């Protein structure tokens, strides 16, 4: 069956009332009516279970809710497959803004295809025991959560994003944009690695400045955070931590501020490496690193710009190696 939302709908919620399993795919598509279409299929090994499965659509004001109902004692035997298609603007230069999309679909494999023509105000995906794979997502804020399964993908975020799972890795590529207010990235898992590649951009008219906060936390597994780029005169607050494993953090050439790197004394190792950087201001300034203790201190470009700000980078583990490249 295919559901077509009214053309004034700005928010979409998809729910499963019992622990059925399945897949959900988000994509953009060419539609003549410029509305959201949802294609739904149901599968079961038992005809009786399939006959009792249903999908209900409710629209209220500018919001729509799709409720997947198995209505059988053996709910897990029912599987739904959903494809949510957002319209591509007829004007190829246009971009749709969809205010809110939310799922509460445990046991559903989430896939987001490339959707360059769509910008979400808020995205919230919730699953359990199933991966969430994002090929491209543009959003103001996002919350992506599952368990015992990986979170991977490409995210373009202008306010904040949270990625959380357990017993499975988080491997995102993230673009963070700041208009002067702090844009946040939070990543947490356990018993699995975090491998994050991050670029930070300023949306201020000058292209400089901006404020960013990044947190990456795991345990019993490595953490690697690579911040490839940052605007000049931007503020970065970074905290990367794990235990019983290595933690490695790369800071961008524009970073200026304090650093604190630690591990278990006498067991782990700390390695603080000066990167092979050229002056991001193009003035041939010297990058200076000073220490207040063996494993903490400050880094800056000298002479400092009057508009420079002081960031903070904390890199910690227990019983493992802690590495910071700045």
Secondary structure by P-SEA (a helix, b strand, c coil): ccccccccccbbbbbbcccccbbbbbbcccccccbbbbbbbbbcccaaaaaacbbbbbbcccbbbbbbbccccccccbbbbbbbbbbccccccbbbbbcbbbbbccccbbbbcccccbbbcbbbbbbccbbbbbcbbbccccccccccbbbbbbbbbccbbbbbbccbbbbbbbbbbbcccbbbbbbbbccbbbbbbbbbbbccccccbbbbbbbbbbccbbbbbbbcccccbbbbbbbbbcccbbbbbbbccccbbbbbbbcccccbbbbbbbcccccccccbbbbbbbbccccccccccccccccbbbbbbbbbbccbbbbbcc
